[in-house]
Amino acid sequence: MTDPSTAASGSSVEADQFVTGAENAKPTTTKPRSLASDAWRDLRRRPLFIVSAALILLVLLMAAFPFLFTQADPNYAELSRSRGTPSAQAWFGYDNQGYDIYARTIYGARASIIVGLVATALTVLIGGTLGLLAGYYGGWLDGLMSRIADIFFGLPFVLGAIVILSSFGSTGTTSQTQILFLVILSISLLSWPTAMRIMRSAAITARQQDYVKAARALGASGPRIILRHMLPNAVAPVLVYATIALGAFIGAEATLSFLGLGLRAPVVSWGVMIADSRDIIRVAPHTLLFPAAFLTATVLAFVMLGDAVREALDPKMR
């Protein structure tokens, strides 16, 4: 038969050990991950993201540091080697004027990437700002922005770009910098409604959330609610659009240059190279093959990156 005093003493010792262990135990709670960190963790596991990011990094290095890839002068022409086929001296051959196609392909990445990046940034800035304001305030401002966007949606992209560039960029005194600015401006002016509608939808959804209602009840101003609460939670869809649109804008620059309305010689870009090769495709197909291949691979890389980012940011697609 167990002594009651012994049992009570044993229970007291066990209770003291439990309390001591609880006091010395380290907290096991971890800080919850944000949407960005969670998406980044998911992206690192996707082969599609790794392949597309590697291709984009290569193109960005070509645009920023072309001398790392070739020592040839992209503006040096020699007619004696006109239409020369690929060889050890010129990996991609020579074009109709005797330019080194490999050197011009490497240096041509700079102009194409600049057009794509600046046009995308300007498009997202204009469309995202207007969409955020329309989604938050609603009412007549939302109606006005939606009707203006509908007008731009009804204007075909190529036709609108032709009107803008032929009206302002066809004069003989227009410099290459001005033409570059006009190309970027025309792409942005004709593309911002898409970013505006995406941001507007995300802003309307965020406006109905409890944290926005609580901030408004606590007396927060409209600009503070938009910048501190709505923008971080509504920017993800626009980022996905921007990633995909960047590749599309690079292709748009090549299209305008091919039509003779975009960048022109002596500017070196993939679009200019494709335009210069159209008359000799049958006799020298390599003049079109290599710049078109780099253009296609770059556009495809940005599209794949956009798909990977969209799947990572959307919990329903994981």
C-alpha positions as a Markdown table, in Angstrom:
| # | Residue | x | y | z |
|---|---|---|---|---|
| 1 | Met | 0.0 | 0.0 | 0.0 |
| 2 | Thr | 1.4 | 3.4 | -1.1 |
| 3 | Asp | 2.1 | 6.0 | 1.5 |
| 4 | Pro | 0.0 | 9.1 | 0.7 |
| 5 | Ser | 2.8 | 11.5 | 1.8 |
| 6 | Thr | 5.2 | 9.7 | -0.6 |
| 7 | Ala | 2.8 | 10.0 | -3.5 |
| 8 | Ala | 2.2 | 13.6 | -2.8 |
| 9 | Ser | 5.9 | 14.3 | -2.7 |
| 10 | Gly | 6.4 | 12.5 | -6.0 |
| 11 | Ser | 3.7 | 14.5 | -7.7 |
| 12 | Ser | 5.1 | 17.8 | -6.4 |
| 13 | Val | 8.6 | 16.9 | -7.8 |
| 14 | Glu | 7.1 | 16.1 | -11.2 |
| 15 | Ala | 5.1 | 19.3 | -11.2 |
| 16 | Asp | 8.2 | 21.3 | -10.4 |
| 17 | Gln | 10.1 | 19.6 | -13.2 |
| 18 | Phe | 7.3 | 20.4 | -15.7 |
| 19 | Val | 7.1 | 24.0 | -14.7 |
| 20 | Thr | 10.9 | 24.4 | -14.9 |
| 21 | Gly | 11.0 | 22.7 | -18.3 |
| 22 | Ala | 8.2 | 24.9 | -19.6 |
| 23 | Glu | 10.1 | 28.0 | -18.4 |
| 24 | Asn | 13.3 | 27.0 | -20.0 |
| 25 | Ala | 11.7 | 25.8 | -23.2 |
| 26 | Lys | 12.3 | 28.0 | -26.3 |
| 27 | Pro | 9.3 | 29.4 | -28.1 |
| 28 | Thr | 8.4 | 27.3 | -31.2 |
| 29 | Thr | 6.4 | 29.9 | -33.0 |
| 30 | Thr | 7.8 | 31.1 | -36.3 |
| 31 | Lys | 7.1 | 34.3 | -38.2 |
| 32 | Pro | 4.6 | 33.7 | -40.9 |
| 33 | Arg | 6.0 | 34.1 | -44.5 |
| 34 | Ser | 4.7 | 37.0 | -46.6 |
| 35 | Leu | 3.2 | 36.5 | -50.1 |
| 36 | Ala | 6.4 | 37.5 | -51.8 |
| 37 | Ser | 8.7 | 35.2 | -49.7 |
| 38 | Asp | 6.2 | 32.3 | -50.2 |
| 39 | Ala | 6.1 | 33.0 | -54.0 |
| 40 | Trp | 9.9 | 33.1 | -54.2 |
| 41 | Arg | 10.2 | 29.8 | -52.3 |
| 42 | Asp | 7.8 | 28.3 | -54.8 |
| 43 | Leu | 9.5 | 29.8 | -57.9 |
| 44 | Arg | 12.9 | 28.4 | -57.0 |
| 45 | Arg | 11.4 | 24.9 | -57.4 |
| 46 | Arg | 10.0 | 25.5 | -60.9 |
| 47 | Pro | 12.2 | 24.4 | -63.8 |
| 48 | Leu | 10.2 | 26.8 | -66.0 |
| 49 | Phe | 11.3 | 29.7 | -63.9 |
| 50 | Ile | 14.9 | 28.6 | -63.8 |
| 51 | Val | 15.2 | 28.2 | -67.6 |
| 52 | Ser | 13.4 | 31.5 | -68.4 |
| 53 | Ala | 15.4 | 33.4 | -65.7 |
| 54 | Ala | 18.7 | 32.1 | -67.1 |
| 55 | Leu | 17.8 | 33.2 | -70.6 |
| 56 | Ile | 16.7 | 36.6 | -69.5 |
| 57 | Leu | 19.9 | 37.0 | -67.4 |
| 58 | Leu | 21.9 | 36.1 | -70.5 |
| 59 | Val | 20.1 | 38.7 | -72.6 |
| 60 | Leu | 20.5 | 41.4 | -69.9 |
| 61 | Leu | 24.2 | 40.7 | -69.8 |
| 62 | Met | 24.4 | 41.0 | -73.6 |
| 63 | Ala | 22.6 | 44.3 | -73.4 |
| 64 | Ala | 24.7 | 45.7 | -70.5 |
| 65 | Phe | 28.1 | 44.3 | -71.3 |
| 66 | Pro | 28.2 | 43.4 | -75.0 |
| 67 | Phe | 32.0 | 43.5 | -75.1 |
| 68 | Leu | 32.1 | 40.3 | -72.9 |
| 69 | Phe | 30.6 | 38.4 | -75.8 |
| 70 | Thr | 32.4 | 39.9 | -78.9 |
| 71 | Gln | 35.3 | 42.2 | -79.7 |
| 72 | Ala | 34.1 | 43.0 | -83.2 |
| 73 | Asp | 32.7 | 46.4 | -84.2 |
| 74 | Pro | 29.0 | 46.1 | -85.0 |
| 75 | Asn | 29.3 | 49.3 | -87.2 |
| 76 | Tyr | 32.2 | 48.1 | -89.3 |
| 77 | Ala | 31.1 | 47.1 | -92.8 |
| 78 | Glu | 33.2 | 45.6 | -95.7 |
| 79 | Leu | 31.4 | 45.0 | -99.0 |
| 80 | Ser | 33.9 | 42.3 | -100.0 |
| 81 | Arg | 32.4 | 40.0 | -97.4 |
| 82 | Ser | 28.8 | 40.8 | -98.2 |
| 83 | Arg | 26.3 | 37.9 | -97.6 |
| 84 | Gly | 29.1 | 35.7 | -96.3 |
| 85 | Thr | 27.9 | 32.5 | -94.7 |
| 86 | Pro | 28.7 | 31.6 | -91.0 |
| 87 | Ser | 32.4 | 30.6 | -90.5 |
| 88 | Ala | 35.0 | 30.6 | -87.8 |
| 89 | Gln | 35.7 | 34.2 | -88.4 |
| 90 | Ala | 32.0 | 35.2 | -88.2 |
| 91 | Trp | 29.9 | 32.7 | -86.4 |
| 92 | Phe | 26.6 | 34.1 | -87.8 |
| 93 | Gly | 28.0 | 35.3 | -91.1 |
| 94 | Tyr | 27.7 | 38.7 | -92.7 |
| 95 | Asp | 24.8 | 40.7 | -93.9 |
| 96 | Asn | 24.2 | 42.5 | -97.2 |
| 97 | Gln | 26.5 | 45.5 | -96.3 |
| 98 | Gly | 29.2 | 43.2 | -94.8 |
| 99 | Tyr | 28.4 | 43.8 | -91.2 |
| 100 | Asp | 29.2 | 41.0 | -88.7 |
| 101 | Ile | 25.8 | 39.6 | -87.8 |
| 102 | Tyr | 27.0 | 38.0 | -84.5 |
| 103 | Ala | 28.4 | 41.4 | -83.3 |
| 104 | Arg | 25.2 | 43.2 | -84.4 |
| 105 | Thr | 23.0 | 40.5 | -82.7 |
| 106 | Ile | 24.9 | 41.0 | -79.4 |
| 107 | Tyr | 24.8 | 44.8 | -79.5 |
| 108 | Gly | 21.2 | 44.8 | -80.9 |
| 109 | Ala | 20.0 | 43.4 | -77.6 |
| 110 | Arg | 20.5 | 46.8 | -75.9 |
| 111 | Ala | 18.1 | 48.8 | -77.9 |
| 112 | Ser | 15.4 | 46.1 | -77.8 |
| 113 | Ile | 15.7 | 45.6 | -74.1 |
| 114 | Ile | 15.7 | 49.4 | -73.4 |
| 115 | Val | 12.5 | 49.8 | -75.4 |
| 116 | Gly | 10.9 | 46.8 | -73.6 |
| 117 | Leu | 11.9 | 47.9 | -70.1 |
| 118 | Val | 11.0 | 51.6 | -70.4 |
| 119 | Ala | 7.7 | 51.0 | -72.3 |
| 120 | Thr | 6.7 | 48.4 | -69.7 |
| 121 | Ala | 7.6 | 50.7 | -66.8 |
| 122 | Leu | 5.7 | 53.6 | -68.3 |
| 123 | Thr | 2.7 | 51.4 | -69.1 |
| 124 | Val | 2.5 | 50.0 | -65.6 |
| 125 | Leu | 3.0 | 53.4 | -64.1 |
| 126 | Ile | 0.2 | 55.1 | -66.1 |
| 127 | Gly | -2.3 | 52.2 | -66.1 |
| 128 | Gly | -1.6 | 51.1 | -62.5 |
| 129 | Thr | -2.0 | 54.6 | -61.1 |
| 130 | Leu | -5.3 | 55.2 | -63.0 |
| 131 | Gly | -6.6 | 51.8 | -62.2 |
| 132 | Leu | -5.8 | 52.1 | -58.5 |
| 133 | Leu | -7.6 | 55.5 | -58.3 |
| 134 | Ala | -10.6 | 54.3 | -60.2 |
| 135 | Gly | -10.9 | 51.1 | -58.1 |
| 136 | Tyr | -10.7 | 52.9 | -54.8 |
| 137 | Tyr | -12.8 | 56.0 | -55.4 |
| 138 | Gly | -15.3 | 54.5 | -57.9 |
| 139 | Gly | -18.2 | 56.7 | -59.0 |
| 140 | Trp | -17.8 | 59.1 | -61.8 |
| 141 | Leu | -14.0 | 58.7 | -61.8 |
| 142 | Asp | -14.3 | 55.0 | -62.4 |
| 143 | Gly | -16.8 | 55.5 | -65.1 |
| 144 | Leu | -14.6 | 58.2 | -66.8 |
| 145 | Met | -11.5 | 56.0 | -66.7 |
| 146 | Ser | -13.3 | 53.0 | -68.0 |
| 147 | Arg | -14.8 | 54.9 | -71.0 |
| 148 | Ile | -11.4 | 56.4 | -71.9 |
| 149 | Ala | -9.9 | 52.9 | -71.7 |
| 150 | Asp | -12.6 | 51.6 | -74.0 |
| 151 | Ile | -11.7 | 54.2 | -76.6 |
| 152 | Phe | -8.1 | 53.1 | -76.6 |
| 153 | Phe | -9.1 | 49.4 | -76.7 |
| 154 | Gly | -11.0 | 50.1 | -79.9 |
| 155 | Leu | -7.9 | 51.5 | -81.6 |
| 156 | Pro | -5.8 | 48.8 | -83.2 |
| 157 | Phe | -2.3 | 48.7 | -81.9 |
| 158 | Val | -0.4 | 48.7 | -85.2 |
| 159 | Leu | -2.7 | 51.4 | -86.7 |
| 160 | Gly | -2.3 | 53.7 | -83.7 |
| 161 | Ala | 1.5 | 53.2 | -83.7 |
| 162 | Ile | 1.6 | 54.0 | -87.5 |
| 163 | Val | -0.4 | 57.2 | -86.9 |
| 164 | Ile | 1.8 | 58.4 | -84.1 |
| 165 | Leu | 5.2 | 57.5 | -85.6 |
| 166 | Ser | 4.3 | 58.7 | -89.1 |
| 167 | Ser | 3.0 | 62.0 | -87.8 |
| 168 | Phe | 5.8 | 62.9 | -85.4 |
| 169 | Gly | 8.8 | 60.7 | -86.5 |
| 170 | Ser | 8.8 | 61.0 | -90.3 |
| 171 | Thr | 10.6 | 64.4 | -90.5 |
| 172 | Gly | 14.2 | 64.4 | -91.6 |
| 173 | Thr | 15.4 | 66.4 | -88.6 |
| 174 | Thr | 14.1 | 63.7 | -86.1 |
| 175 | Ser | 17.1 | 62.2 | -84.2 |
| 176 | Gln | 17.5 | 58.6 | -83.3 |
| 177 | Thr | 16.9 | 59.5 | -79.6 |
| 178 | Gln | 13.6 | 61.2 | -80.5 |
| 179 | Ile | 12.5 | 58.2 | -82.6 |
| 180 | Leu | 13.4 | 55.9 | -79.6 |
| 181 | Phe | 11.3 | 58.1 | -77.3 |
| 182 | Leu | 8.4 | 58.1 | -79.8 |
| 183 | Val | 8.5 | 54.3 | -80.1 |
| 184 | Ile | 8.4 | 53.9 | -76.3 |
| 185 | Leu | 5.6 | 56.5 | -76.0 |
| 186 | Ser | 3.5 | 55.0 | -78.7 |
| 187 | Ile | 3.7 | 51.5 | -77.2 |
| 188 | Ser | 2.8 | 52.9 | -73.7 |
| 189 | Leu | -0.1 | 55.1 | -74.9 |
| 190 | Leu | -1.7 | 52.1 | -76.7 |
| 191 | Ser | -1.1 | 49.5 | -73.9 |
| 192 | Trp | -1.9 | 51.2 | -70.6 |
| 193 | Pro | -5.7 | 50.3 | -70.6 |
| 194 | Thr | -4.8 | 46.7 | -70.0 |
| 195 | Ala | -2.7 | 47.5 | -66.9 |
| 196 | Met | -5.5 | 49.9 | -65.8 |
| 197 | Arg | -8.2 | 47.3 | -66.0 |
| 198 | Ile | -6.1 | 44.7 | -64.2 |
| 199 | Met | -5.2 | 47.1 | -61.4 |
| 200 | Arg | -8.8 | 48.4 | -61.2 |
| 201 | Ser | -10.1 | 44.8 | -60.6 |
| 202 | Ala | -7.5 | 44.1 | -58.0 |
| 203 | Ala | -8.2 | 47.5 | -56.3 |
| 204 | Ile | -12.0 | 46.9 | -56.2 |
| 205 | Thr | -11.3 | 43.5 | -54.5 |
| 206 | Ala | -8.9 | 45.0 | -52.0 |
| 207 | Arg | -11.3 | 47.9 | -51.2 |
| 208 | Gln | -13.9 | 45.4 | -49.9 |
| 209 | Gln | -11.5 | 43.7 | -47.5 |
| 210 | Asp | -11.7 | 44.2 | -43.7 |
| 211 | Tyr | -8.3 | 45.8 | -43.3 |
| 212 | Val | -9.3 | 48.7 | -45.7 |
| 213 | Lys | -12.6 | 49.2 | -43.8 |
| 214 | Ala | -10.7 | 49.2 | -40.5 |
| 215 | Ala | -8.2 | 51.7 | -41.7 |
| 216 | Arg | -10.9 | 54.0 | -43.0 |
| 217 | Ala | -12.8 | 53.7 | -39.7 |
| 218 | Leu | -9.6 | 54.7 | -37.8 |
| 219 | Gly | -9.5 | 57.9 | -39.8 |
| 220 | Ala | -6.7 | 57.0 | -42.4 |
| 221 | Ser | -6.7 | 59.3 | -45.4 |
| 222 | Gly | -7.3 | 58.1 | -48.9 |
| 223 | Pro | -3.7 | 58.3 | -50.1 |
| 224 | Arg | -2.5 | 56.5 | -47.1 |
| 225 | Ile | -5.0 | 53.6 | -47.5 |
| 226 | Ile | -4.1 | 53.4 | -51.2 |
| 227 | Leu | -0.3 | 53.3 | -50.7 |
| 228 | Arg | 0.0 | 51.4 | -47.4 |
| 229 | His | -2.8 | 48.9 | -47.6 |
| 230 | Met | -4.3 | 48.5 | -51.1 |
| 231 | Leu | -1.2 | 48.8 | -53.4 |
| 232 | Pro | 0.8 | 46.0 | -51.7 |
| 233 | Asn | -2.2 | 43.6 | -52.0 |
| 234 | Ala | -3.2 | 44.6 | -55.5 |
| 235 | Val | 0.1 | 44.8 | -57.3 |
| 236 | Ala | 0.7 | 41.1 | -57.9 |
| 237 | Pro | -1.6 | 40.7 | -61.0 |
| 238 | Val | 0.0 | 43.8 | -62.6 |
| 239 | Leu | 3.5 | 42.4 | -62.0 |
| 240 | Val | 2.5 | 39.3 | -63.9 |
| 241 | Tyr | 1.1 | 41.3 | -66.7 |
| 242 | Ala | 4.3 | 43.5 | -66.8 |
| 243 | Thr | 6.5 | 40.4 | -67.1 |
| 244 | Ile | 4.6 | 39.1 | -70.1 |
| 245 | Ala | 4.1 | 42.5 | -71.6 |
| 246 | Leu | 7.8 | 43.2 | -71.6 |
| 247 | Gly | 8.4 | 40.4 | -74.1 |
| 248 | Ala | 5.4 | 41.5 | -76.2 |
| 249 | Phe | 6.8 | 45.1 | -76.3 |
| 250 | Ile | 10.2 | 43.8 | -77.5 |
| 251 | Gly | 8.3 | 42.1 | -80.3 |
| 252 | Ala | 6.3 | 45.3 | -81.0 |
| 253 | Glu | 9.5 | 47.3 | -81.4 |
| 254 | Ala | 10.7 | 44.7 | -84.0 |
| 255 | Thr | 7.4 | 44.9 | -85.8 |
| 256 | Leu | 7.5 | 48.7 | -86.0 |
| 257 | Ser | 11.1 | 48.6 | -87.2 |
| 258 | Phe | 10.3 | 46.0 | -89.8 |
| 259 | Leu | 7.5 | 48.3 | -91.1 |
| 260 | Gly | 10.0 | 51.2 | -91.3 |
| 261 | Leu | 8.4 | 53.2 | -88.6 |
| 262 | Gly | 10.4 | 52.3 | -85.5 |
| 263 | Leu | 14.2 | 52.4 | -85.0 |
| 264 | Arg | 16.3 | 52.8 | -88.0 |
| 265 | Ala | 20.0 | 52.6 | -89.0 |
| 266 | Pro | 22.5 | 53.4 | -87.7 |
| 267 | Val | 20.8 | 52.1 | -84.5 |
| 268 | Val | 21.5 | 48.4 | -84.0 |
| 269 | Ser | 18.5 | 46.4 | -82.9 |
| 270 | Trp | 17.0 | 43.0 | -83.7 |
| 271 | Gly | 14.1 | 44.7 | -85.5 |
| 272 | Val | 16.4 | 46.8 | -87.7 |
| 273 | Met | 18.4 | 43.7 | -88.6 |
| 274 | Ile | 15.2 | 41.8 | -89.5 |
| 275 | Ala | 14.1 | 44.7 | -91.6 |
| 276 | Asp | 17.4 | 44.9 | -93.4 |
| 277 | Ser | 17.3 | 41.1 | -94.3 |
| 278 | Arg | 13.9 | 41.0 | -95.9 |
| 279 | Asp | 15.2 | 41.7 | -99.4 |
| 280 | Ile | 17.8 | 38.9 | -99.3 |
| 281 | Ile | 16.1 | 36.2 | -97.4 |
| 282 | Arg | 16.2 | 33.7 | -100.3 |
| 283 | Val | 19.9 | 34.1 | -101.1 |
| 284 | Ala | 21.1 | 34.7 | -97.5 |
| 285 | Pro | 18.6 | 33.2 | -95.0 |
| 286 | His | 21.2 | 33.4 | -92.2 |
| 287 | Thr | 20.8 | 37.2 | -92.1 |
| 288 | Leu | 17.2 | 36.7 | -90.9 |
| 289 | Leu | 17.7 | 33.5 | -88.9 |
| 290 | Phe | 19.9 | 34.6 | -86.1 |
| 291 | Pro | 18.3 | 37.9 | -85.1 |
| 292 | Ala | 14.9 | 36.4 | -85.4 |
| 293 | Ala | 16.0 | 33.4 | -83.2 |
| 294 | Phe | 17.3 | 35.7 | -80.5 |
| 295 | Leu | 14.1 | 37.8 | -80.6 |
| 296 | Thr | 11.9 | 34.8 | -80.4 |
| 297 | Ala | 13.9 | 33.2 | -77.5 |
| 298 | Thr | 13.8 | 36.5 | -75.6 |
| 299 | Val | 10.0 | 37.0 | -76.0 |
| 300 | Leu | 9.4 | 33.3 | -75.1 |
| 301 | Ala | 11.6 | 33.7 | -72.0 |
| 302 | Phe | 9.6 | 36.6 | -70.7 |
| 303 | Val | 6.3 | 34.8 | -71.4 |
| 304 | Met | 7.5 | 31.7 | -69.5 |
| 305 | Leu | 8.6 | 33.9 | -66.6 |
| 306 | Gly | 5.2 | 35.5 | -66.5 |
| 307 | Asp | 3.5 | 32.2 | -66.4 |
| 308 | Ala | 5.7 | 31.0 | -63.6 |
| 309 | Val | 5.2 | 34.1 | -61.6 |
| 310 | Arg | 1.4 | 33.9 | -62.1 |
| 311 | Glu | 1.3 | 30.4 | -60.8 |
| 312 | Ala | 3.5 | 31.2 | -57.8 |
| 313 | Leu | 1.4 | 34.3 | -56.8 |
| 314 | Asp | -1.9 | 32.5 | -57.3 |
| 315 | Pro | -2.5 | 30.0 | -54.4 |
| 316 | Lys | -5.3 | 28.3 | -56.4 |
| 317 | Met | -2.7 | 27.2 | -59.0 |
| 318 | Arg | -0.2 | 25.7 | -56.7 |
